[in-house]
Amino acid sequence: MTDSHGKHAKSDVEAEGALARLALRFTAFTEKWLPDAFGFVLVGTFVVLLFGLVTGEPLLKRPDDPAATKGFGMIDAWGIGFWSLITFTLQMAMIIIGGYAVATSGPIARLITRLARIPKSPRTAVAFVAAVAMLASYLNWAFSLIFAAILAREVARNVPKADYRALGAMAFLGLGTVWAQGLSGSAALQVASASSSPAPVQEVIKAGGHASGLIPLSDTIFTWQAIVATLIVYAVGVGMAWFIAPGEGNARTAEQIGIELKPLIGRGSPYNGQRSETRRPGDWLEHSPLFSLLIVLLGVVYLVRYFSGKSFFNALDLNTVNLILFLLAMLLHWRPWRMARAVRDGAPAAAGVLLQFPLYGGIFGMIAYTGISARLAGWLVQASNQFLFPPLVAIYSCILGIFVPSGGSKWVIEAPYVLQAANELKVDAGWMVVVYDLGEASANLLQPFWMLPTLAILGLKARDIMGYTFTMFLACFPAALIAVTLLAPHVTG
C-alpha cells in the first residue's frame, strides 16, 4: 500500500514540466532539511565569525581611538553591531504594521478581493500573484510584503486547488527581484539625497564626475537601461512562476497544510464588521472619525511643508513612508477602534523582525567594523575589468546580502569601495547603483530575513516556500547578470 502510494506520487512528479519538477524537488528538500528563519541567522553569525578568523581577523581587539569604526576584533565588532540597527528595527516593525493596517482596511480589502477573483486556475493563480507582487514592490516594497501576502491568501481561497506554498513564494517575489529598482529603492534614494548619503560616499561620487556629490534618480533607476533591465527580470519572474506551478496532483493546498482561510470581507472576516460588545457612552471617542480626521489633517499639513521645494523621491525616507502609511491607515479605517484592531492584528507579523534584527546587526558589525568589508572589495577589484565589473558587483552584492540583508545599511558599508573601483575602471557610478541593487535583491530569494512578515500572514514557515524561491533565483539572477552585462557598455564612461 505504501509502496503503491509512493509510486503514484513519483509518477505525479514525473508528469510535471521540467521546471515544476525542479521546484518540487527543491521544496521537498527544504521542507525536510532547512531550518526556520531564526536558524539562518544563528548559523550565519558563526559562518561570518569563522570567515573572519580564517582570513586573519583577530578574535578580540579594540582600537586605541574610541571614535574608530574599523580595526575591531570579531567579538567586539559583533557586540558593537548588535544594537546598531535598533532604529532600523523599529522602522521596519512600524512599516510592517502600517502596511498591514493599510492592506486590511475596508477599501484596500475590497480591492484585493476583486483582484483575487481574476485567476481561475492553479497555474494562472501562481503567475498572477507573482505579477502583482512584483508590481506592488516596485511601487513600495514594504506595502507589497503585506498586500501580496493577503492577496495570496484570498487567491488561495478562490482557487482552492492552487499550491499554497507556491502562492506564498510568489507573494514574496517582488522583494527578490525588482523592489530596489523601484520608487522605494534604498541605495538609489540615498545617493540622490545629501542628508542620506554619508560624506565619504559623496566624495567618491564627486571624484567620479558628479560635482554635487549626488546621483539623481534620472541617472539610476530611471535610466532606460535600468528600466529595460527591470522589465527583463519582471518578465522572467512571471514566466517562471507560470512554469513552476505544480499541477493538482502535486499541489499542497492550504487545507492540506492545515491553514484556515477566512474571507477578507463579509461574513467570517477577521478584519471587518462591527464590534459585538455593548457600547458605553464613554466609547464615543473611539467610534467617532473626528479625531482620526484631525490627525490625518495634521499629518497632511506637515507633509506638504516637508516636501515643499524638495524632490519627492529624494526627500522620501523610511520615517516619511511610515508616516504616510500611518495616516493612510487612519483615513481608510475611518474609526479609531478599527485602526487599533488592525495594529493589534498586524503586530505579530513584526515579531520575527524584533527577534532577528539584533542578530543581523551583530553580523553587520562583524563585516563593517573589521577588515572583512575592505578585503572583499579588494578581491573584487583585483578580479575585475570594465566589462566584468558590473556582473561581479552583482554577484558580490548577492553573496553579502545573504549575511547582511539590508539594502540601505549594506550600501553604506560598501559604497566607497564599489564606487571607487567603478571610478578606476571608468564604469558609470549611477549604473553601479542599479547593478548593486539588482544583486542585493536577488539575495532575498536565498535567505528568509525579509520573508518573515509574509510568512506570518500566510501561516507558513521559510522551509515551505524556499524551494520555490531558490528555483526563481536560478532564473531571475542569471537574467539580471545578463542584463547588467549587456547594457553596461552603453553607460560606461
C-alpha positions as CSV (number, residue, x, y, z in Angstrom):
1,M,0.0,0.0,0.0
2,T,2.7,2.4,1.0
3,D,4.8,1.3,-2.0
4,S,1.9,1.9,-4.3
5,H,1.3,5.3,-2.9
6,G,5.0,6.2,-3.3
7,K,5.0,5.1,-6.9
8,H,1.8,7.1,-7.6
9,A,3.4,10.2,-6.0
10,K,6.6,9.7,-8.0
11,S,4.6,9.3,-11.3
12,D,2.7,12.5,-10.5
13,V,6.0,14.4,-10.1
14,E,7.3,13.0,-13.4
15,A,4.2,14.2,-15.1
16,E,5.1,17.8,-14.4
17,G,7.2,20.0,-16.6
18,A,10.9,20.2,-16.0
19,L,10.8,23.4,-14.1
20,A,7.9,22.3,-11.9
21,R,9.7,19.1,-11.1
22,L,12.8,21.0,-10.2
23,A,10.8,23.3,-7.9
24,L,9.0,20.4,-6.3
25,R,12.3,18.6,-5.6
26,F,13.9,21.7,-4.1
27,T,10.8,22.2,-2.0
28,A,10.8,18.6,-0.7
29,F,14.4,19.1,0.3
30,T,13.9,22.4,2.1
31,E,10.8,21.1,3.9
32,K,12.9,18.3,5.3
33,W,16.3,19.8,5.9
34,L,16.0,23.6,6.0
35,P,15.9,25.3,9.5
36,D,13.5,28.0,10.3
37,A,14.3,31.7,9.6
38,F,15.8,32.1,13.1
39,G,18.1,29.2,12.4
40,F,19.5,31.0,9.4
41,V,20.7,34.0,11.4
42,L,22.1,31.8,14.1
43,V,24.2,29.8,11.6
44,G,25.0,32.9,9.6
45,T,26.5,34.5,12.7
46,F,29.1,31.8,13.1
47,V,29.8,31.5,9.4
48,V,30.8,35.1,9.3
49,L,32.8,34.7,12.5
50,L,34.7,31.8,11.2
51,F,35.3,33.5,7.8
52,G,36.8,36.5,9.7
53,L,39.1,34.3,11.7
54,V,40.2,32.3,8.7
55,T,41.1,35.5,6.7
56,G,43.2,36.9,9.5
57,E,40.8,39.0,11.6
58,P,41.6,38.9,15.4
59,L,39.0,37.4,17.8
60,L,39.5,40.1,20.5
61,K,40.7,43.6,19.7
62,R,39.7,47.2,20.4
63,P,41.5,50.1,18.7
64,D,43.0,52.9,20.8
65,D,40.9,55.6,19.2
66,P,37.4,55.5,20.9
67,A,35.9,57.0,17.8
68,A,37.3,54.4,15.4
69,T,34.9,52.5,13.2
70,K,37.5,49.9,12.0
71,G,40.1,47.6,13.5
72,F,37.9,45.8,16.0
73,G,38.2,42.1,16.8
74,M,35.3,39.8,15.7
75,I,33.6,39.5,19.1
76,D,34.0,43.2,19.9
77,A,32.6,44.1,16.4
78,W,29.7,41.7,17.0
79,G,28.8,43.4,20.3
80,I,29.1,46.9,18.8
81,G,26.9,45.9,15.9
82,F,24.3,44.1,17.9
83,W,22.2,47.2,18.6
84,S,23.4,49.2,15.6
85,L,20.2,48.5,13.7
86,I,17.9,49.4,16.6
87,T,16.4,52.4,14.8
88,F,16.1,50.5,11.6
89,T,14.4,47.6,13.6
90,L,11.7,49.9,14.9
91,Q,11.3,51.5,11.4
92,M,10.8,48.0,9.9
93,A,8.4,46.9,12.6
94,M,6.3,50.1,12.1
95,I,6.4,49.7,8.3
96,I,5.2,46.1,8.5
97,I,2.4,47.0,11.0
98,G,1.5,50.1,9.0
99,G,1.4,48.2,5.7
100,Y,-0.8,45.6,7.3
101,A,-3.2,48.2,8.6
102,V,-3.5,49.8,5.2
103,A,-3.9,46.4,3.4
104,T,-6.6,45.2,5.8
105,S,-8.7,48.4,5.6
106,G,-12.1,48.2,4.0
107,P,-11.3,49.9,0.6
108,I,-8.0,48.0,0.1
109,A,-9.6,44.7,1.3
110,R,-12.3,45.2,-1.3
111,L,-9.6,45.9,-4.0
112,I,-7.7,42.7,-3.0
113,T,-11.0,40.7,-3.1
114,R,-11.7,41.9,-6.7
115,L,-8.2,41.1,-7.8
116,A,-8.3,37.7,-6.2
117,R,-11.2,36.8,-8.5
118,I,-9.2,37.3,-11.7
119,P,-7.2,34.0,-11.8
120,K,-9.3,30.9,-12.4
121,S,-6.8,28.0,-12.5
122,P,-4.0,27.0,-10.1
123,R,-1.3,27.9,-12.7
124,T,-2.7,31.3,-13.5
125,A,-3.2,31.9,-9.8
126,V,0.5,31.5,-9.1
127,A,1.6,33.6,-12.1
128,F,-0.9,36.3,-11.2
129,V,0.3,36.6,-7.6
130,A,3.9,36.9,-8.9
131,A,3.0,39.6,-11.3
132,V,1.0,41.7,-8.8
133,A,3.6,41.2,-6.1
134,M,6.5,42.5,-8.3
135,L,4.4,45.4,-9.4
136,A,3.5,46.3,-5.8
137,S,7.1,46.0,-4.7
138,Y,8.2,48.4,-7.5
139,L,5.8,51.0,-6.0
140,N,6.8,50.3,-2.4
141,W,8.5,47.2,-1.0
142,A,7.1,47.4,2.5
143,F,3.5,47.7,1.4
144,S,4.0,44.8,-1.1
145,L,5.1,42.4,1.6
146,I,1.7,42.7,3.3
147,F,-0.5,43.4,0.3
148,A,0.8,40.5,-1.8
149,A,0.6,38.1,1.2
150,I,-3.1,39.0,1.9
151,L,-3.8,38.7,-1.9
152,A,-2.2,35.2,-2.0
153,R,-4.5,34.1,0.9
154,E,-7.5,35.4,-0.9
155,V,-6.5,33.9,-4.2
156,A,-5.9,30.5,-2.4
157,R,-9.5,30.8,-1.0
158,N,-10.9,31.4,-4.5
159,V,-8.7,28.8,-6.3
160,P,-8.5,26.1,-3.5
161,K,-6.6,23.6,-5.7
162,A,-3.6,26.0,-6.1
163,D,-0.4,25.1,-4.3
164,Y,-0.4,27.3,-1.2
165,R,3.4,27.1,-0.9
166,A,3.9,28.4,-4.5
167,L,1.4,31.2,-3.9
168,G,3.4,32.2,-0.7
169,A,6.7,32.2,-2.6
170,M,5.3,34.4,-5.4
171,A,3.8,36.8,-2.8
172,F,7.4,37.4,-1.7
173,L,8.9,37.5,-5.2
174,G,9.0,41.3,-5.5
175,L,11.5,41.6,-2.7
176,G,13.7,39.1,-4.6
177,T,13.6,40.9,-7.9
178,V,12.6,44.4,-8.7
179,W,11.9,46.3,-5.4
180,A,15.3,48.1,-5.3
181,Q,14.8,49.3,-8.8
182,G,11.5,50.9,-7.8
183,L,10.3,54.0,-6.0
184,S,11.5,52.8,-2.6
185,G,14.9,51.5,-3.6
186,S,17.2,52.4,-0.7
187,A,20.6,52.8,-2.4
188,A,19.2,55.0,-5.2
189,L,17.3,57.2,-2.8
190,Q,20.4,57.5,-0.6
191,V,22.8,58.7,-3.3
192,A,20.2,61.2,-4.5
193,S,19.9,62.9,-1.1
194,A,22.6,64.9,0.6
195,S,21.0,64.2,4.0
196,S,21.0,60.4,3.5
197,S,24.3,59.9,1.7
198,P,27.4,59.8,4.0
199,A,30.2,62.3,3.3
200,P,32.7,59.6,2.2
201,V,30.3,58.4,-0.4
202,Q,29.7,61.9,-1.7
203,E,33.4,62.5,-2.0
204,V,33.8,59.3,-4.1
205,I,30.8,60.4,-6.3
206,K,32.4,63.8,-6.8
207,A,35.7,62.1,-7.9
208,G,33.7,60.2,-10.5
209,G,32.4,63.3,-12.2
210,H,29.2,64.3,-10.3
211,A,30.1,67.7,-9.0
212,S,27.3,67.8,-6.5
213,G,28.4,64.5,-4.8
214,L,24.9,63.2,-5.6
215,I,23.5,60.9,-8.3
216,P,19.9,61.9,-9.2
217,L,17.3,59.2,-9.8
218,S,17.4,60.1,-13.5
219,D,20.9,58.6,-13.6
220,T,20.0,55.4,-11.7
221,I,16.6,53.7,-11.6
222,F,15.0,56.0,-14.2
223,T,17.6,55.4,-17.0
224,W,16.3,53.5,-19.9
225,Q,18.9,50.8,-19.2
226,A,17.6,50.3,-15.7
227,I,14.0,50.2,-16.8
228,V,14.9,47.6,-19.5
229,A,16.8,45.5,-17.0
230,T,13.9,45.7,-14.6
231,L,11.4,44.7,-17.3
232,I,13.6,41.7,-18.3
233,V,13.7,40.4,-14.7
234,Y,10.0,41.1,-14.3
235,A,9.2,39.1,-17.5
236,V,11.4,36.2,-16.4
237,G,9.8,36.2,-13.0
238,V,6.2,35.9,-14.3
239,G,7.2,33.3,-16.9
240,M,9.0,31.2,-14.3
241,A,6.0,31.4,-11.9
242,W,3.8,30.0,-14.7
243,F,6.1,27.1,-15.4
244,I,7.0,26.1,-11.8
245,A,3.4,26.0,-10.6
246,P,2.6,22.3,-9.8
247,G,-0.4,20.6,-11.1
248,E,-3.3,19.5,-8.9
249,G,-1.7,16.1,-8.3
250,N,1.3,17.6,-6.6
251,A,-0.1,20.7,-5.2
252,R,-0.3,21.1,-1.4
253,T,-3.4,23.3,-0.7
254,A,-3.9,25.5,2.3
255,E,-6.4,22.9,3.6
256,Q,-3.8,20.1,3.4
257,I,-1.3,22.2,5.3
258,G,-3.9,22.9,7.9
259,I,-4.5,26.6,7.3
260,E,-8.0,28.0,7.6
261,L,-8.6,30.7,5.0
262,K,-11.3,33.1,6.2
263,P,-12.8,35.6,3.8
264,L,-11.2,39.0,3.7
265,I,-14.5,40.9,3.8
266,G,-18.1,40.0,4.7
267,R,-19.3,37.2,7.0
268,G,-16.5,35.4,8.7
269,S,-13.9,38.0,8.0
270,P,-11.4,38.8,10.8
271,Y,-10.8,42.3,9.5
272,N,-14.2,43.9,9.0
273,G,-17.6,44.1,10.6
274,Q,-18.8,45.7,13.8
275,R,-17.8,45.3,17.4
276,S,-20.2,42.9,19.2
277,E,-19.8,44.2,22.7
278,T,-22.2,46.7,24.2
279,R,-21.0,50.3,23.7
280,R,-20.7,52.7,26.7
281,P,-21.3,56.4,26.4
282,G,-17.6,56.9,27.0
283,D,-16.8,54.9,23.9
284,W,-17.9,57.6,21.5
285,L,-14.3,58.8,21.0
286,E,-13.0,55.6,19.5
287,H,-16.1,55.2,17.4
288,S,-16.1,58.7,16.0
289,P,-14.0,59.6,12.9
290,L,-13.5,63.1,14.2
291,F,-10.1,62.7,15.8
292,S,-8.9,60.4,13.1
293,L,-9.6,63.1,10.5
294,L,-7.9,65.7,12.7
295,I,-4.7,63.5,13.0
296,V,-4.8,63.0,9.2
297,L,-5.1,66.7,8.7
298,L,-2.1,67.4,11.0
299,G,-0.1,64.9,9.1
300,V,-1.0,66.2,5.6
301,V,-0.1,69.8,6.5
302,Y,3.2,68.6,7.9
303,L,3.9,66.5,4.7
304,V,3.1,69.4,2.4
305,R,5.5,71.6,4.3
306,Y,8.1,68.8,4.4
307,F,8.1,68.2,0.7
308,S,7.8,71.8,-0.3
309,G,10.7,72.8,-2.5
310,K,12.2,69.3,-2.5
311,S,12.3,66.4,-5.0
312,F,9.6,64.0,-3.7
313,F,11.7,60.9,-4.2
314,N,14.9,62.4,-2.8
315,A,13.0,63.5,0.3
316,L,11.3,60.2,0.8
317,D,12.8,58.2,3.7
318,L,11.6,55.4,5.9
319,N,10.2,57.7,8.6
320,T,8.2,59.6,5.9
321,V,7.0,56.4,4.4
322,N,5.9,55.2,7.9
323,L,4.0,58.5,8.5
324,I,2.3,58.2,5.1
325,L,1.3,54.6,5.8
326,F,0.0,55.6,9.3
327,L,-2.1,58.5,8.0
328,L,-3.4,56.4,5.1
329,A,-4.4,53.6,7.5
330,M,-6.1,56.1,9.9
331,L,-8.1,57.5,7.0
332,L,-9.0,54.2,5.4
333,H,-10.1,52.6,8.7
334,W,-12.0,55.8,9.5
335,R,-12.9,54.9,13.1
336,P,-10.1,54.7,15.7
337,W,-11.2,51.3,17.1
338,R,-10.8,49.8,13.7
339,M,-7.3,51.2,13.4
340,A,-6.4,49.9,16.8
341,R,-7.6,46.5,15.9
342,A,-5.6,46.4,12.7
343,V,-2.4,47.4,14.5
344,R,-3.1,44.7,17.2
345,D,-3.7,42.1,14.5
346,G,-0.6,43.2,12.5
347,A,1.8,43.3,15.4
348,P,2.6,39.5,15.3
349,A,3.9,39.9,11.7
350,A,6.7,42.1,13.2
351,A,7.8,39.5,15.8
352,G,10.5,38.0,13.6
353,V,12.0,41.4,12.9
354,L,12.2,42.2,16.6
355,L,13.9,38.9,17.4
356,Q,16.3,38.6,14.5
357,F,17.3,42.1,13.6
358,P,19.7,42.5,16.6
359,L,21.5,39.3,15.5
360,Y,21.7,40.6,11.9
361,G,23.1,43.8,13.5
362,G,25.8,41.7,15.0
363,I,26.7,40.2,11.6
364,F,26.7,43.7,10.2
365,G,29.1,44.7,12.9
366,M,31.5,41.8,12.2
367,I,31.6,42.9,8.5
368,A,31.6,46.7,8.9
369,Y,33.9,47.2,11.9
370,T,36.6,44.8,10.9
371,G,38.7,44.4,7.8
372,I,36.3,41.9,6.1
373,S,34.5,44.6,4.1
374,A,37.6,46.1,2.6
375,R,39.2,42.7,2.0
376,L,36.1,41.5,0.0
377,A,36.1,44.7,-2.0
378,G,39.8,44.5,-2.7
379,W,39.4,40.9,-4.1
380,L,36.6,42.2,-6.2
381,V,38.6,45.0,-7.9
382,Q,41.6,42.7,-8.5
383,A,39.4,40.2,-10.3
384,S,37.7,42.8,-12.5
385,N,37.9,44.8,-15.7
386,Q,35.5,47.3,-17.1
387,F,33.4,44.6,-18.8
388,L,33.3,42.2,-15.9
389,F,32.9,44.7,-13.0
390,P,29.1,45.1,-13.2
391,P,28.3,41.4,-13.1
392,L,30.9,40.8,-10.4
393,V,29.5,43.5,-8.3
394,A,26.0,42.0,-8.7
395,I,27.4,38.6,-7.5
396,Y,29.3,40.2,-4.7
397,S,26.2,42.2,-3.6
398,C,24.1,39.0,-3.7
399,I,26.6,37.0,-1.6
400,L,27.0,39.7,1.0
401,G,23.2,40.3,1.0
402,I,22.7,36.7,2.4
403,F,24.6,37.8,5.6
404,V,23.6,41.5,5.7
405,P,20.1,41.6,4.3
406,S,19.6,45.3,4.3
407,G,20.0,47.2,1.1
408,G,20.4,50.6,2.7
409,S,22.8,49.6,5.5
410,K,24.8,47.3,3.3
411,W,25.2,50.0,0.6
412,V,26.6,52.5,3.2
413,I,29.3,49.9,4.0
414,E,30.3,49.0,0.5
415,A,29.6,52.2,-1.5
416,P,33.0,53.8,-1.0
417,Y,34.8,50.7,-2.2
418,V,32.4,49.9,-5.0
419,L,32.2,53.4,-6.4
420,Q,36.0,54.0,-6.1
421,A,36.6,50.8,-8.1
422,A,34.0,52.0,-10.6
423,N,35.9,55.3,-11.0
424,E,39.2,53.4,-11.5
425,L,37.6,51.1,-14.1
426,K,35.6,54.0,-15.7
427,V,32.2,52.5,-15.1
428,D,29.3,54.9,-14.6
429,A,28.6,55.3,-10.9
430,G,24.8,55.5,-11.4
431,W,24.8,52.2,-13.3
432,M,26.7,50.6,-10.4
433,V,23.9,51.6,-8.0
434,V,21.5,49.8,-10.4
435,V,23.7,46.8,-10.6
436,Y,24.3,46.6,-6.8
437,D,20.6,46.8,-6.2
438,L,19.7,44.0,-8.6
439,G,22.3,41.7,-6.9
440,E,21.2,42.7,-3.4
441,A,17.5,42.0,-4.2
442,S,18.3,38.5,-5.5
443,A,19.9,37.5,-2.2
444,N,16.4,37.8,-0.6
445,L,15.4,34.6,-2.6
446,L,18.1,32.7,-0.7
447,Q,17.6,33.7,2.9
448,P,14.4,34.3,4.9
449,F,15.1,37.6,6.6
450,W,12.5,39.7,4.6
451,M,10.1,36.7,4.2
452,L,9.1,37.0,7.9
453,P,6.2,39.4,7.5
454,T,4.8,37.5,4.5
455,L,5.2,34.1,6.3
456,A,3.5,35.4,9.4
457,I,0.4,36.4,7.4
458,L,0.3,33.3,5.3
459,G,0.9,31.0,8.3
460,L,3.9,29.3,6.6
461,K,7.5,28.5,7.5
462,A,10.5,29.6,5.5
463,R,11.2,25.9,4.5
464,D,7.7,25.7,3.0
465,I,8.5,28.3,0.3
466,M,12.3,28.4,-0.1
467,G,12.3,25.6,-2.6
468,Y,10.3,27.8,-4.9
469,T,12.3,30.9,-4.2
470,F,15.5,29.1,-4.9
471,T,14.1,27.9,-8.2
472,M,13.2,31.5,-9.1
473,F,16.7,32.6,-8.1
474,L,18.2,30.2,-10.6
475,A,16.3,32.1,-13.4
476,C,16.0,35.6,-12.2
477,F,19.5,36.2,-11.0
478,P,21.2,35.0,-14.3
479,A,18.7,37.2,-16.2
480,A,19.8,40.2,-14.1
481,L,23.5,39.3,-14.7
482,I,23.0,39.1,-18.4
483,A,21.1,42.4,-18.4
484,V,23.7,44.4,-16.4
485,T,26.5,42.9,-18.6
486,L,24.9,43.6,-22.0
487,L,23.6,47.1,-21.1
488,A,26.7,48.3,-19.2
489,P,28.7,49.2,-22.4
490,H,26.1,51.8,-23.2
491,V,26.7,53.7,-19.9
492,T,30.4,53.3,-19.3
493,G,32.5,56.5,-19.2
